[in-house]
Each structure stands twice: as C-alpha cells, then as structure tokens.
Amino acid sequence: MRVEKAEILKLAKLARLEFSDAEIEKLGDSLGDLVGMLDTLKQLKLDDVEPMTAVDSSPRPLRPDVEQPMLPKEKALANAPEVNLEHFSIPKVIGG
C-alpha cells in the first residue's frame, strides 16, 4: 500500500517535523511497507488464541515486607550532589 504525500505532510506537521521532498518519497515507501505488513497481520485467524499478558507466566518471588530502621539523615545526604536545608536539592526541570 502506498502512503500519500499529503498524509506524510499532515503527520509531519502534527509531529512538528520537516522533511525534504526526497525524504518524503523515502518515507512514503517505508510507511507503505509497514502498512502492508500490518495488513498481513490483520489476516491472521486468532479467534482461538488466548490473550497473553507475559511471555513467562511463572510466579514472581516477592521479598517479605519487613519494617527496617530508618537511614540516618547524614548518611542519606552523604552522596547527594547538593543539599538545601537538610533536604535533597535537585535542579529545576520544568519552566527553567
């Protein structure tokens, strides 16, 4: 199946990407191949196949939930890159 140039331009605009004409042509071929593979998968008869949540369904061992003594504040802050008023200080990530 061929993915049209207009569809690629619409997706590029939504993703805020810019492509040259050569790149759009190459993307059209690649996306067309991908859609073809997905169409092949749609044709599989999976009515009698049970859904799978994990490849390995064996039980996972869990450690017991045991109360432990609290870590001393000095030891907890010992490797912190920066401490502010006896608390971890981290750089601002949002709103710089």
C-alpha positions as CSV (number, residue, x, y, z in Angstrom):
1,M,0.0,0.0,0.0
2,R,1.3,3.5,-0.9
3,V,1.1,6.2,1.7
4,E,0.3,9.5,0.0
5,K,2.4,12.6,0.3
6,A,-0.5,14.6,1.8
7,E,-0.7,12.1,4.7
8,I,3.0,12.3,5.3
9,L,2.9,16.1,5.3
10,K,0.0,16.0,7.8
11,L,1.8,13.6,10.1
12,A,5.0,15.7,9.8
13,K,3.1,18.8,10.8
14,L,1.5,17.1,13.8
15,A,4.9,15.9,14.9
16,R,6.5,19.3,14.1
17,L,9.0,17.7,11.7
18,E,10.3,19.0,8.4
19,F,11.3,16.7,5.5
20,S,12.8,17.3,2.1
21,D,11.0,16.0,-1.0
22,A,13.5,13.1,-1.2
23,E,12.9,12.2,2.4
24,I,9.1,12.3,1.9
25,E,9.4,10.0,-1.0
26,K,11.6,7.6,1.0
27,L,9.1,7.8,4.0
28,G,6.2,7.0,1.7
29,D,7.9,3.8,0.6
30,S,8.8,2.8,4.1
31,L,5.4,3.6,5.6
32,G,3.8,1.8,2.7
33,D,5.8,-1.3,3.5
34,L,4.9,-1.0,7.2
35,V,1.2,-0.7,6.4
36,G,1.4,-3.7,4.1
37,M,2.9,-5.8,7.0
38,L,0.2,-4.7,9.3
39,D,-2.4,-5.7,6.7
40,T,-0.8,-9.1,6.6
41,L,-1.0,-9.4,10.4
42,K,-4.7,-8.5,10.3
43,Q,-5.4,-11.5,8.1
44,L,-4.3,-14.0,10.8
45,K,-7.0,-16.0,12.3
46,L,-6.6,-15.6,16.1
47,D,-10.0,-16.4,17.4
48,D,-8.9,-19.5,19.3
49,V,-5.7,-17.9,20.7
50,E,-5.8,-16.8,24.3
51,P,-4.6,-13.3,25.2
52,M,-1.1,-13.3,26.7
53,T,0.0,-10.8,29.4
54,A,3.6,-12.0,29.6
55,V,5.9,-14.5,27.9
56,D,6.7,-16.2,31.2
57,S,3.7,-16.8,33.5
58,S,5.7,-18.4,36.4
59,P,5.1,-16.7,39.8
60,R,7.5,-13.9,40.8
61,P,9.1,-14.2,44.2
62,L,8.5,-11.2,46.4
63,R,10.5,-10.3,49.4
64,P,8.6,-10.0,52.6
65,D,7.5,-6.5,53.6
66,V,9.6,-6.1,56.8
67,E,9.9,-2.8,58.7
68,Q,13.5,-1.6,58.7
69,P,15.2,1.1,60.8
70,M,15.3,4.5,59.1
71,L,18.6,5.6,57.4
72,P,20.3,8.3,59.4
73,K,19.9,11.8,57.7
74,E,23.7,12.3,57.4
75,K,24.2,9.0,55.6
76,A,21.2,9.6,53.3
77,L,22.5,13.0,52.3
78,A,26.2,12.0,52.1
79,N,26.2,11.3,48.3
80,A,23.7,14.0,47.3
81,P,25.1,16.4,44.7
82,E,23.5,19.3,46.6
83,V,21.8,19.7,49.9
84,N,19.5,22.6,50.9
85,L,18.3,22.9,54.5
86,E,18.9,19.2,55.2
87,H,16.9,18.2,52.1
88,F,18.0,16.9,48.7
89,S,18.3,19.7,46.2
90,I,17.6,18.9,42.6
91,P,17.8,21.2,39.5
92,K,14.5,22.6,38.1
93,V,13.4,20.6,35.1
94,I,10.2,22.3,34.0
95,G,9.9,26.0,33.4
96,G,13.7,26.5,33.5
